[in-house]
């Protein structure tokens, strides 16, 4: 454990040296190294355990970081619990949405409010083992976006498996993007996110949109295999049929804009 804590600050400095072209006005020398964005909507059962696990992992890795909770107009005690967590630890910050904006709106808020040099979105149900943060950081020196890949989804229903398969293969076919996954957890340089106009944030397509536009701008996309962690509390909403329909609509609209030469 101690050797790991000593190793990561060295990696942190290596990454900072590799980012010499950062805009000083965007990221100050005193900014944290990593922003962990935690979107939360009606997650009172899982929020506190999630934040505690992530804070513990930051300590283990020896990485300076912050946890940015975006309360998406929750109807339970999620917002109040987020404020309590922030009051107990200065590394935790909270943004409250006045209206529900879904995960895409939470992501936009995270990009706007992040103080870190790198940003990673980790949901309250985690989705990956917290120890896998190390894999992202180790891959980051040669990347602008580290794309997480996890093929083991033991808790997925057959419907979610089909939706995931179709989504991946459609994006690969339409946009010739040679990645294995598009909607799982990725690590982003904040500078990159702030240079990309995210238009399709109202659907889950915005994750792929970022990768497609980043590639078009010449940014480096690197995949890393990580271990999936099944949801232990709350209810997954990724297979919501309305969200699926909006995602397919936005995917096709974005593709058509490219085919017809319209601006993206």
N, C-alpha and C positions, 0 to 999 in steps of 0.2 A: 504493500500500500504506500509506504513512504517513498519507495523508488519511483512509483508512478507519479506521485505528487511532484517529485523533483523533475521528472522528464517533461511533463506537459508545459510548464512555463518556458522551457527552452524551445519547444515547438511553437508556442505562442509568439515568442520573439522572432522565430524564423518566418512565421507567417506574416508578421508585421513588416519585416524587412522585404519580403516578397511583394508587398503591397505599396511600394514606394510612390505609386502614382495616385494615391488617394487624395481627394480634395480636402485640404485642411479645414475649409469652411464646413464640410459635411461631417467629418470625423475628427474630433480633437484628440490630442495626445492623452488626455485624461479620461477618454471614453472607455467603457468596459470593452473587453475583447469580444464577448459573445452575448447576444440578446436571444433568450429563449422565449418565443412568443407562445402564449397559452390562451387560445380562444376558449371562452367558457359560456355556455348557455344552459341554465338549469343543471348545473353540475355540483350541487352542494355536497353530494355524497363522496365524490372523488377528488375534489379540488385540493383540499388540504394534504392528503397523502401524496398526490402528484407533485405539488410544489415542494414538499419536504424531500421527496426522492431526488428531485432535480437540484435542489440546493446542496444536498449531500454529495451528488455527483460532481458539481462544480468544485466543492471542497476537495474531493478525492483527486480530481484532475489538476487541481491547482490553477484553474483558469479564472481570470477575472470576468465576471458576467453579471447579467441581470435577468430577472424573470419578469416579463411584461404580460400581465393578465388583462385580456380584453373581455370585459363582461358585456355580453351581447343582449342587454336589456332582459336579463333573466327575471323570471317570475317567482323564483324561490329565494333562498338566502345566499345564493352564489356571490352576488355583489358585496354583501356585508362581510362574508367570509374572506373575500379577496382583500377588502380594506383591512381586515384584522391581520391577515398575513403580511401585508405591506407595513403595518404598524410595528410588527415584531421583527422585521428584517429589512434593512435599508436596500437590499438587493432586489426586493420585490416592488414593482410599481403596478398601478391599476389604471386602466382607462374604462369608462363606462359609456356604452352607447345609449342614447336616449330612445332609439328605436332599434328593432332587430334588423341586423344587416347580414346575417349568415356568415359563414366562414370567410368568404371573399372580402366582405366589408371589414371583418376583423383583421384580415391580412393587410389590407390597405392601411388601417390604423396602426398596425404594428410597424410597417415600413416607415410611416410618417414619424412615429414616436420613438423608434429604436435609437438607442445611444451606442450600441455595439458596432464593431467593425464587420461582424458576421451575424447573420440571423438564421435561426432554425425554428420552424413551427412544430411544436409538439402538443398534440391534443391532450385533454385531461385523461383520456384512457391510455395515454402514452403511445401505443402503437408499436413501440420498439423498446427493447431493454435499455434503461438509462446508461448502462455501461457502454453501449454502442456509440455514444457520443464520441468516444475516442477514435473510432474508425473514421468518422467524418472529419475530425480535426487532422488526423494523420494524412488524409487524402487531399486536404485543402491547399497545401503549397503549390500543387500543380493544377489547380482548378479555380474557376470563378464561381461555379455552382457544383456542389457535390450532390449527385442524385442517388438517393437511397433505393436499394433494390431488395425486396424480400418476397420470395416466392412461396413461402410457407404461410398459409392463412387458414389454420385449422378450425377457426370459429366462423368462417364464412359459410353462409347458406349457398345452395346451388345457384340461386338467383344472383347473388352478389358475385359469385365466381364467373357466371356468364357475362354479367355487366362489365366486370373488370377485363375479361378477355376481349370482348368486343371493343371496349374503349381503347385498349392498348393497340390492337391491330388496326383500328381505324386511323389512329394518329400516325402510326408507322407508315400506313399506306398513303394517306393524304399528304403528309408533310415530309416524308422520307427522312424521318428522324430516327436514327439507329440506336434508340435506347430501349431498355426492357420494361421500364415502368415510368409513369408520368404523374401519378396522383399520390405517391407515397411521400415520405418525409425527405426533404432536401435541405442542404445548408447553402445559404446564399451570401455573397458579399453584398453588404448593404448598398455600396456605391452602385453596383450593377442594378439592383432593384429600383433605385431612384433614377436611373437613366432609361428605364423601360416604362412605357405607358401601358398600364394594365387596364384593359377595356372590358374584359369578360368576367369580372369579379362576381357577378350575380349568379354564376354557375360554377361547377367544379372544373370547367375547362380552363380556368385562369392558371392552374398549375402548369398545364401543357403550354399555354400561351406564353408564359414566361420563358420556358425552355426554348420554344421555337424562335422567339424574338431574340433571346440571348445568343443563340447560334448564328442568327442572321447578322448580328452585330459583331461577331467574331470572338465571343467569349468562350472560355473553355468549360466544357461539360464533362465531368468525370463521374463514373458510376462506382458505388461501393456497396457490397453485399452486407446486409445487417440482419439481425435476428428480430423477427416479428414478436410482438407481445399482445395476446388476446385481451380484449376489453373485459375488465372485472366488474365494473359498475356502470350504471346509467344505460342509455339506449343509443345504438348507432343509428345515424340518419343518412349515411352515404348512399343507401339504395332507395331513397325516396323517389318515387316515380316522377313527380313533378321536377325534381332536381335533375334526374336523368334526361328528361325531355329537354330542359333548358340547356343542358350540357351538349347534347347532340346538336341542337339548333345552333348554338354558338360555335361549335366546332365546324359545322358546315358553312356557316356565315363567314367565319374567318378564312376558311379554305377558298370560298368563292371570291372573297376580296383579293386574295393572292392571284387567283386564276385570271380575274378580270383587270388586274392592275390597279385596283383601288387602294387607297392608303389604309394600312392596318391600324 
